[in-house]
């Protein structure tokens, strides 16, 4: 019986420490994620290009955390049809976000 007393005591102490840590953290996962992932549209300007992207983000303690990104369209900044291409790209991005949200829900 004494042989089992020490391992059982250590197990109980480990469980209590784990519960204490979870209470202090508020029950949130260690990764910093505090909510369900969602898809959103975004625009990135870099090196003379406008990139229309969709991003999968999870709410974090310090703001959204990006976990995935897909480029929908890349438009050269000096393209004469930039406005029309941008509108088309954003419509495509919104459509893709809708599809991904439906599939993941």
Helices and strands as residue ranges (DSSP letters): H 2-25, E 38-46, E 49-60, E 63-76, H 82-104
